[in-house]
Amino acid sequence: MLKKRHGFIPFVGIIAVLAALAAAAQQQNAVTSVNWPLHNLDLVGSRFSPMDQINPSNVKTLTPRWLFQHGVIDGVSNQTTPIIVDGAMYVTDSRGSVYAVDAADGHLLWNYDVTSLLGGGSREGYVFRNRGACYADGVVYVAAGSFLFALDAKTGKPVQGFGTNGQASVILDVLKMRYPDVKTAISLGYWFTTAPQVHNGVLYIGSTRSESHIPGGHVLAVDAKTGKVLWHFNTVPQDEKDQGWEIAGPTWVGGERNGGGIWETPSIDPELGLLYVAVGNPFGDSTKRAGINLFTDSIVALSLSTGKLRWYFQQTHHDVWDYDSGGPPILFDAQVAGQRVKALAEASKNGYLYILNRETGQPVHSIRETRVPTETTRPGEQPWPTQPIPYTAAGKPMSPVSPVFPVDIPPDRLATHKLVQAFTPQGPNQILAPGTGGGANYGPISYSPRTGLIYVNAIDSPFDSGRPARGYFSAFDPSNGELVWQQTFEGYGQAGSVVAGDLVFAGTGSNVAGYFFAYDAKTGQLLWKFNTGAGVFGSPAVYMVNGEEFVTVASGGGERGRRGGDLILSFALPKP
């Protein structure tokens, strides 16, 4: 039964992942290898490791141990998150080709080039980018172009029986149900940028790309052995054939039903049997889509087994600012008013962090529909009069993840432009925050059960501000919604973070350099930084091999990632 999004129902329970992490911490002295098998480490997307070989007392000595360059400089930036299993690291280039390297020294073990396998039907505006792979049962899975690939983790050979020679045309298989004459998925604007999720023999992934006028993004469940689509969900229901039509259909008035791409990996709660997906923006002429435009800019919860919609929560109504829900939801348990709550959090490009009960989709703390400006210069535009603004447990508006009113605007720009408040309909000579890059973009957030804090990387680059972007890195307490600490830096805080050893690692991208930072996870004190030489637009991972802990990150991108790159760096403490 579909659950509405208002109200709050506390729930007592402990998610299994925390127990597993605690057990891993107790056994740490006995292990010599710790894996990172999924894009966000685990099903809940925690990006937390109990390893503490690298910690606040010694992180200042952290140095690069090895680097790997795959040689492909293409697309907009190097956005892959490495995955690591049994001493082997698997990374992708911007097209989705996979490289296996020795995680201890960076030597190439094998590579699988997908370039010639992505098919024709090129689409204007198609830009290659890929955020990584996932691993399960001896197989590495990657989404490239509009296909899923299954590769033997030891050899890199295609897994026979999965699609055709290890390649499954999963989006095309779904599109043909509605458009029987379509030849390629890319010709309709559909492809993948995100790493798949995998659980219990099933792959879960969402298709992009909102800006291609796609008629809804597709969430897919795919058999991990055969590559057959088990179910699919359209994020923008087109007609009565798509589930959720009775809810979403009336929220689009005027003929445009485009957008709703999925930019990042979904999260899973196996105990509840739910899959959580963040959905991107609507697209096209906004005067032809009056209404709030469900399920764009939303978190949706779907049944793992059937894909049925269980609940939804929309973070931006009738989006005209490109305020995607681009990053993956993160799942955790929070202590709220003396009760344990099964929670979910997602940071939006609109500049706010949303904390929901993941059983019901209802706010953990108050989220209030707040009146916003509606005056517009666009004939036929019908701005939505309210937007959902999160509040703390104390009843105050939550601090944003980056400014929601323009700050530090150059005087010459102020002489010709007007500062306007958040959610103001766009018009000439306005400066509005956040800009199209965010707020929080596609970068995954992280959560530490040791500190009880959520960590969010975000961007401050207002529309038409006339100044360079600034990064904001913040820690929030989800039990009350309060901001605990916040750091700023030059460049784009676009990539995600990882927590280990009471440290939280995050990077920044700019056209000058790409710094990789380590902060004290409790206090936010900057303890270490390293200039990678190019923008950091990929999210880091941590692992252990041969008894040594490593932190690894991709680097390669200029301002907003408009130059590609090919560098993977792994850092470790100096050898004794």
LUMTOR-193248 format. One line per field, with one value per residue (C-alpha): residue number from 1; x, y, z. Coordinates in Angstrom, 2 decimals. Layout:
<nodes>
n c(NUM|...)
u c(X|...)
v c(Y|...)
w c(Z|...)
</nodes>
This chain:
<nodes>
n c(1|2|3|4|5|6|7|8|9|10|11|12|13|14|15|16|17|18|19|20|21|22|23|24|25|26|27|28|29|30|31|32|33|34|35|36|37|38|39|40|41|42|43|44|45|46|47|48|49|50|51|52|53|54|55|56|57|58|59|60|61|62|63|64|65|66|67|68|69|70|71|72|73|74|75|76|77|78|79|80|81|82|83|84|85|86|87|88|89|90|91|92|93|94|95|96|97|98|99|100|101|102|103|104|105|106|107|108|109|110|111|112|113|114|115|116|117|118|119|120|121|122|123|124|125|126|127|128|129|130|131|132|133|134|135|136|137|138|139|140|141|142|143|144|145|146|147|148|149|150|151|152|153|154|155|156|157|158|159|160|161|162|163|164|165|166|167|168|169|170|171|172|173|174|175|176|177|178|179|180|181|182|183|184|185|186|187|188|189|190|191|192|193|194|195|196|197|198|199|200|201|202|203|204|205|206|207|208|209|210|211|212|213|214|215|216|217|218|219|220|221|222|223|224|225|226|227|228|229|230|231|232|233|234|235|236|237|238|239|240|241|242|243|244|245|246|247|248|249|250|251|252|253|254|255|256|257|258|259|260|261|262|263|264|265|266|267|268|269|270|271|272|273|274|275|276|277|278|279|280|281|282|283|284|285|286|287|288|289|290|291|292|293|294|295|296|297|298|299|300|301|302|303|304|305|306|307|308|309|310|311|312|313|314|315|316|317|318|319|320|321|322|323|324|325|326|327|328|329|330|331|332|333|334|335|336|337|338|339|340|341|342|343|344|345|346|347|348|349|350|351|352|353|354|355|356|357|358|359|360|361|362|363|364|365|366|367|368|369|370|371|372|373|374|375|376|377|378|379|380|381|382|383|384|385|386|387|388|389|390|391|392|393|394|395|396|397|398|399|400|401|402|403|404|405|406|407|408|409|410|411|412|413|414|415|416|417|418|419|420|421|422|423|424|425|426|427|428|429|430|431|432|433|434|435|436|437|438|439|440|441|442|443|444|445|446|447|448|449|450|451|452|453|454|455|456|457|458|459|460|461|462|463|464|465|466|467|468|469|470|471|472|473|474|475|476|477|478|479|480|481|482|483|484|485|486|487|488|489|490|491|492|493|494|495|496|497|498|499|500|501|502|503|504|505|506|507|508|509|510|511|512|513|514|515|516|517|518|519|520|521|522|523|524|525|526|527|528|529|530|531|532|533|534|535|536|537|538|539|540|541|542|543|544|545|546|547|548|549|550|551|552|553|554|555|556|557|558|559|560|561|562|563|564|565|566|567|568|569|570|571|572|573|574|575|576)
u c(0.00|1.32|2.17|1.69|4.56|3.28|3.65|6.19|6.15|9.18|10.43|12.72|15.38|19.06|20.11|22.16|25.02|25.95|26.27|28.46|30.65|31.04|32.06|34.54|36.07|36.58|38.29|40.40|43.69|43.25|42.56|44.96|42.41|39.35|37.28|35.21|32.96|30.16|30.12|29.19|30.81|27.58|23.90|22.93|25.53|27.25|30.76|32.02|34.84|35.84|39.52|41.70|45.28|45.15|43.83|44.01|47.34|49.23|47.28|49.74|52.27|49.92|51.66|50.91|51.95|51.15|49.28|47.65|46.76|44.41|45.18|41.63|41.01|37.44|34.14|33.83|35.93|37.32|34.36|34.97|34.98|37.39|36.08|38.50|38.09|40.74|43.68|42.42|41.09|38.59|38.23|36.46|37.24|34.64|33.28|32.88|35.87|37.16|40.75|41.85|45.01|46.93|45.55|48.93|51.10|48.88|50.16|47.67|46.21|43.75|41.45|38.21|37.53|33.83|34.38|33.48|30.53|28.42|26.57|25.40|22.52|24.67|22.78|23.67|24.87|25.96|28.88|30.72|31.06|31.10|31.09|32.32|31.56|30.33|31.31|29.41|30.18|33.36|31.86|32.49|29.46|29.61|27.06|28.43|26.53|23.08|24.33|25.23|28.40|29.41|33.12|35.00|36.84|39.99|40.40|38.29|36.58|32.87|30.57|28.76|25.02|24.74|23.00|24.98|28.66|28.46|26.59|22.90|20.85|18.66|17.33|16.53|14.67|12.41|11.98|10.86|7.80|6.53|8.47|8.74|10.57|13.40|16.84|19.12|18.51|20.99|19.00|16.17|18.56|18.97|22.28|24.00|26.42|26.10|27.54|25.09|23.92|23.78|22.00|20.91|21.51|19.83|21.36|19.60|20.33|18.71|19.04|19.90|19.70|17.09|18.56|17.94|14.15|13.82|10.21|11.08|14.09|13.85|14.77|15.71|16.01|18.12|18.93|22.66|23.10|21.18|20.94|17.16|15.07|12.91|10.97|11.20|9.74|9.31|10.07|7.77|4.68|3.59|0.11|-2.01|0.50|3.03|2.47|2.04|0.09|-2.88|-0.59|1.85|-0.32|-2.32|0.91|1.94|-0.33|0.43|2.07|5.70|6.52|10.29|13.22|13.50|16.89|18.79|22.37|23.57|23.49|20.35|20.45|18.81|17.29|17.03|15.08|12.34|12.62|12.93|15.06|15.63|16.32|16.99|15.34|16.59|14.99|12.19|13.25|11.84|9.66|8.47|5.46|4.17|4.38|2.35|2.16|4.70|5.88|6.12|8.28|11.08|13.36|12.13|13.17|11.15|10.99|10.26|9.69|12.88|10.95|8.33|9.33|6.01|5.99|5.77|6.29|7.76|8.95|9.50|12.22|11.65|8.26|8.01|11.77|13.00|16.47|17.99|17.75|18.09|18.02|21.30|23.12|22.31|20.17|22.03|20.41|21.16|19.48|19.14|18.24|15.45|13.65|14.70|13.58|15.50|14.33|15.07|16.22|17.27|19.04|19.67|21.24|19.64|20.98|18.44|20.86|19.06|19.60|16.41|16.08|13.17|11.80|12.74|9.77|7.22|8.88|7.72|9.99|12.01|11.95|9.50|9.66|7.43|5.87|7.12|5.89|8.39|8.34|6.12|6.55|7.95|8.84|8.08|4.66|2.70|4.97|3.13|5.64|4.71|3.94|5.64|8.75|9.57|12.11|13.63|13.57|15.54|14.06|14.16|11.82|14.34|15.13|17.99|21.28|21.71|24.56|25.68|24.35|20.76|21.22|24.13|27.24|30.56|29.36|31.90|30.98|30.96|28.38|26.25|26.16|24.29|22.50|19.97|20.31|17.17|16.09|16.06|13.43|12.85|11.75|14.69|14.86|17.40|20.17|19.47|21.93|20.38|21.83|22.29|23.31|22.78|25.70|24.15|23.94|24.83|25.34|25.87|28.55|27.53|27.24|28.68|27.63|29.67|28.04|31.03|30.27|26.60|27.15|26.29|28.96|27.96|30.11|28.45|28.97|28.47|28.32|25.29|23.67|25.57|27.62|30.80|33.07|34.70|32.94|33.52|33.17|31.28|31.92|29.54|28.71|25.09|23.60|20.55|19.10|18.20|19.04|21.68|24.83|27.83|30.66|31.33|34.49|34.94|37.54|38.22|36.67|33.73|32.65|31.02|32.37|31.50|33.26|34.34|34.79|37.44|39.52|37.65|38.73|36.54|38.10|36.74|38.06|37.59|37.67|38.83|40.62|43.76|44.21|42.34|42.97|42.20|41.43|41.31|39.24|38.79|35.37|34.36|35.57|36.02|39.65|41.64|44.45|45.94|45.65|47.28|47.31|46.47|47.23|43.71|40.14|38.79|35.32|35.38|34.39|37.06|37.22|39.25|40.59|43.23|45.59|48.55|47.76|48.07|45.20|44.88|42.76|42.15|40.60|40.30|41.65|41.23|39.10|39.25|36.59|33.27|35.16|35.22|38.60|38.88|41.59|42.85|44.66|43.95|45.91|46.29|47.63|49.11|51.28|55.05|56.50|58.47)
v c(0.00|3.44|5.55|9.31|11.55|13.66|13.00|11.00|7.46|6.47|2.91|1.01|-1.20|-1.59|-2.00|-5.07|-3.15|-1.49|-4.84|-6.04|-2.94|-3.37|-6.99|-5.95|-3.41|-6.05|-8.39|-5.74|-6.80|-10.29|-9.32|-8.34|-7.58|-5.32|-4.95|-2.16|-4.17|-1.68|1.89|3.21|0.27|-1.35|-1.63|1.24|3.55|4.34|4.94|4.15|1.77|0.79|0.64|3.03|2.31|5.78|8.12|11.73|11.17|10.01|11.21|14.10|11.51|10.08|9.92|8.56|4.90|4.40|5.86|4.35|6.06|4.26|6.64|7.62|11.36|11.71|13.02|15.63|14.25|11.19|10.33|6.66|5.27|2.32|-0.97|-3.36|-7.11|-9.63|-7.38|-6.34|-2.87|-2.29|1.20|2.55|5.24|7.71|5.30|2.45|0.32|-1.62|-1.84|-4.33|-3.37|-4.75|-2.78|-2.91|-1.44|-0.28|-2.70|-3.49|-7.01|-6.82|-4.41|-4.73|-2.07|-1.38|1.40|-0.63|-2.28|0.76|0.75|3.41|5.81|8.63|11.49|15.18|16.19|12.68|13.05|10.02|9.71|6.70|6.45|2.90|-0.78|-3.23|-6.78|-9.91|-13.66|-13.39|-11.03|-7.34|-5.50|-2.17|-0.02|1.59|3.44|1.88|-1.62|-3.71|-5.81|-8.81|-9.67|-12.44|-10.69|-12.81|-12.71|-9.82|-12.18|-11.63|-13.91|-16.19|-16.48|-12.82|-11.15|-11.78|-12.49|-10.71|-7.66|-6.99|-4.31|-3.69|-0.19|-1.11|-4.20|-1.96|0.74|-1.78|-2.57|0.96|1.88|-1.36|0.28|1.80|0.52|1.93|3.34|6.17|7.39|8.18|9.83|6.95|5.80|5.10|7.16|5.40|2.27|-0.61|-1.88|-5.64|-7.74|-11.35|-12.11|-8.97|-5.79|-2.48|0.64|3.78|5.40|8.99|11.61|14.27|16.84|14.54|15.01|11.40|10.43|9.43|7.70|3.92|2.11|-1.43|-4.73|-7.15|-10.81|-10.89|-14.30|-13.76|-10.00|-10.25|-7.34|-8.50|-5.26|-1.57|1.64|4.86|7.94|10.07|7.95|8.60|7.09|4.43|1.73|3.11|2.58|5.71|7.35|8.06|10.05|11.64|12.07|15.09|16.84|17.45|19.80|20.99|18.17|17.97|14.81|14.67|14.23|12.22|10.65|8.82|9.97|7.81|4.33|3.31|2.12|-0.99|-2.03|-5.84|-6.10|-3.79|-5.12|-1.61|0.09|3.85|6.00|9.73|11.12|13.99|17.12|17.65|19.04|20.96|24.04|24.62|26.59|23.30|21.33|23.17|21.36|19.86|17.29|14.03|12.02|14.36|15.86|13.14|10.20|7.12|3.84|0.73|-2.90|-4.88|-7.86|-6.16|-2.54|-1.34|2.22|2.28|5.99|9.16|12.54|15.47|17.96|20.62|21.32|22.37|22.67|25.44|25.72|22.26|21.27|17.51|14.99|13.80|12.04|8.59|8.23|7.01|4.72|4.69|4.42|7.60|8.17|10.76|11.88|8.69|6.34|4.54|5.61|3.89|6.96|8.01|11.19|12.80|16.16|18.01|20.49|22.94|23.34|21.35|18.03|15.98|13.41|10.97|7.87|5.23|3.03|5.70|8.56|10.99|13.65|12.74|16.44|18.99|19.84|22.81|23.92|27.51|30.31|31.41|34.15|33.50|36.66|35.69|37.33|34.19|34.22|31.11|30.08|28.92|28.79|26.62|28.86|26.74|24.60|22.03|23.51|21.23|22.31|21.15|19.37|22.76|24.23|26.38|26.18|23.74|25.20|24.62|22.51|25.61|29.18|29.60|33.34|34.76|35.71|37.39|38.79|41.08|44.80|45.20|42.42|43.96|47.17|45.44|42.52|41.99|39.47|37.34|34.76|31.02|29.54|32.87|32.23|32.95|36.29|38.65|40.22|38.07|36.35|33.31|30.61|27.71|27.66|24.83|22.87|22.71|22.65|19.03|17.35|13.67|13.14|10.52|11.62|9.51|8.56|7.50|5.47|6.47|10.19|9.91|12.54|12.86|14.42|16.42|17.95|20.82|23.72|27.46|28.86|31.17|31.83|34.57|35.52|36.55|34.71|31.25|28.38|27.60|24.22|23.64|20.51|20.01|17.65|17.36|15.59|13.74|13.20|16.90|18.28|20.67|21.70|20.57|21.99|23.36|23.97|25.90|25.66|26.84|24.88|22.52|20.30|17.96|14.52|12.38|11.51|8.50|8.04|5.84|6.07|9.16|10.89|12.01|12.35|14.52|16.27|19.46|20.20|23.42|24.64|25.28|22.15|19.35|19.02|15.87|16.66|14.76|16.32|15.30|13.61|14.94|18.54|19.34|20.39|20.12|17.66|16.91|17.89|16.80|18.53|15.85|18.19|18.12|18.36|15.66|14.79|11.13|9.86|8.10|4.60|2.92|-0.63|-2.87|-5.22|-7.13|-5.56|-1.98|0.51|2.63|5.60|5.89|8.53|9.41|12.74|14.33|17.31|21.06|23.59|21.67|18.71|20.11|18.50|14.78|12.93|9.44|9.31|6.96|7.66|5.36|6.79|4.95|5.62|5.47|1.99|1.43)
w c(0.00|-0.93|2.09|2.04|2.90|5.79|9.52|11.54|12.84|14.97|14.68|17.02|15.48|14.62|11.03|10.42|8.85|12.14|13.82|11.00|11.24|14.98|14.50|11.83|14.19|16.91|14.47|12.74|14.32|12.90|9.28|6.55|3.80|3.88|0.72|-0.83|-3.19|-3.99|-5.21|-1.77|0.10|1.33|0.49|2.78|1.21|4.51|3.10|6.61|7.53|11.09|10.05|12.05|11.00|9.44|12.12|13.35|15.08|11.96|8.92|8.47|7.24|4.58|1.21|-2.28|-2.44|-6.11|-9.07|-12.13|-15.41|-17.77|-20.65|-21.64|-21.40|-22.57|-21.28|-18.56|-15.71|-14.00|-11.76|-10.97|-7.44|-7.27|-5.89|-4.20|-3.62|-2.51|-3.34|-6.79|-7.61|-10.41|-11.93|-14.99|-17.51|-18.74|-21.35|-18.85|-19.84|-16.82|-15.56|-12.90|-11.03|-8.09|-5.12|-3.35|-6.11|-9.01|-11.64|-14.40|-14.24|-17.13|-18.92|-20.88|-23.51|-24.17|-26.73|-29.82|-28.05|-27.20|-30.51|-32.92|-32.62|-31.33|-29.77|-29.84|-26.40|-25.43|-23.03|-21.73|-17.97|-15.68|-11.89|-11.45|-11.13|-8.48|-7.51|-6.50|-6.59|-8.66|-11.24|-11.91|-13.28|-15.06|-16.88|-20.04|-22.72|-22.49|-21.62|-18.60|-18.78|-16.64|-16.45|-14.69|-11.86|-12.23|-15.99|-17.31|-19.77|-20.51|-18.48|-20.87|-20.28|-19.24|-22.17|-25.34|-24.64|-21.28|-22.60|-21.86|-23.65|-20.62|-21.38|-24.96|-23.76|-21.66|-24.30|-26.93|-24.80|-25.50|-28.65|-30.68|-33.59|-31.55|-32.59|-29.88|-26.41|-26.93|-29.95|-27.50|-25.05|-22.57|-21.14|-17.84|-15.80|-12.47|-10.92|-10.48|-7.11|-6.53|-3.93|-3.72|-7.39|-8.73|-10.20|-9.60|-11.64|-13.01|-16.41|-17.21|-18.77|-17.91|-20.30|-23.26|-23.12|-22.02|-21.22|-17.66|-16.16|-15.72|-12.52|-13.54|-11.68|-13.71|-13.13|-12.36|-14.03|-17.27|-17.78|-18.13|-16.84|-13.93|-13.45|-14.25|-12.89|-14.88|-12.75|-14.92|-15.63|-19.21|-19.15|-17.48|-18.49|-15.99|-12.29|-10.25|-13.08|-10.83|-8.51|-10.95|-14.03|-12.78|-11.69|-15.33|-17.25|-20.76|-22.69|-21.49|-19.49|-19.82|-17.44|-14.26|-14.95|-12.20|-11.65|-8.76|-7.26|-5.32|-1.70|-0.25|3.07|2.79|6.05|4.79|1.24|-0.16|-2.81|-2.52|-5.58|-6.00|-9.14|-11.30|-12.68|-15.20|-18.56|-21.47|-21.73|-18.16|-19.41|-20.86|-17.63|-15.01|-11.67|-9.29|-11.89|-9.95|-9.48|-10.53|-7.84|-5.49|-3.36|-4.26|-2.34|-4.40|-3.52|-4.11|-5.44|-7.63|-8.19|-6.78|-5.46|-1.67|-0.99|-2.41|-1.19|-3.54|-2.58|-5.26|-6.84|-10.50|-10.88|-13.20|-11.60|-12.37|-8.70|-9.17|-6.41|-7.85|-4.99|-3.60|-0.47|2.62|5.22|8.93|12.33|14.38|18.01|17.96|21.13|22.88|20.13|17.40|13.93|10.64|8.74|5.26|4.18|0.81|0.04|-2.85|-5.36|-3.89|-0.96|1.73|3.50|3.81|6.61|6.28|7.97|5.41|6.30|5.52|3.63|6.28|7.81|10.90|11.78|10.46|6.75|6.09|2.84|2.74|0.50|-2.15|-4.82|-7.84|-9.92|-13.31|-16.60|-18.63|-20.32|-19.42|-16.55|-13.42|-10.54|-7.59|-4.59|-1.89|-1.44|1.30|3.72|6.43|10.08|13.09|16.09|17.86|15.24|13.37|9.63|9.04|7.96|4.23|2.86|0.93|0.85|-0.36|-0.72|-2.74|-0.75|-1.62|-4.94|-6.68|-6.53|-10.31|-10.59|-7.85|-9.87|-12.70|-11.04|-8.26|-5.44|-5.10|-2.53|-3.07|-5.42|-7.17|-10.79|-13.03|-14.81|-16.37|-14.28|-11.22|-8.92|-7.25|-4.99|-5.36|-9.01|-11.49|-10.00|-6.53|-3.45|-3.24|-6.58|-7.47|-4.78|-2.18|1.43|4.25|7.79|10.81|13.60|15.76|15.58|14.67|11.97|8.27|6.01|2.92|0.19|-1.69|-4.10|-3.74|-7.27|-7.63|-11.00|-12.87|-9.81|-11.60|-9.17|-8.89|-7.17|-3.52|-1.81|1.44|3.49|6.42|9.26|10.46|13.47|12.09|15.58|15.72|12.26|13.59|11.72|13.83|11.74|8.27|6.25|2.99|0.25|-3.30|-6.14|-6.51|-3.62|-6.11|-5.25|-2.24|1.00|3.06|6.83|8.48|11.64|12.90|9.68|6.81|3.36|0.54|-2.55|-4.53|-8.21|-9.81|-12.91|-10.84|-8.77|-7.10|-3.40|-1.45|2.22|5.51|8.30|11.91|11.74|15.16|15.01|11.33|11.81|8.58|9.33|5.89|2.25|-0.98|-4.36|-6.93|-9.82|-11.30|-10.15|-7.83|-9.10|-8.10|-4.66|-2.56|-1.10|1.66|1.81|3.33|1.52|3.00|6.36|5.10|4.96|1.81|0.77|-2.96|-5.18|-8.87|-10.09|-13.47|-14.32|-14.62|-13.74|-13.47|-14.92|-18.45|-19.06|-18.67|-16.76|-16.07|-12.70|-9.80|-6.60|-3.60|-0.33|2.66|5.69|5.15|5.43|8.65)
</nodes>
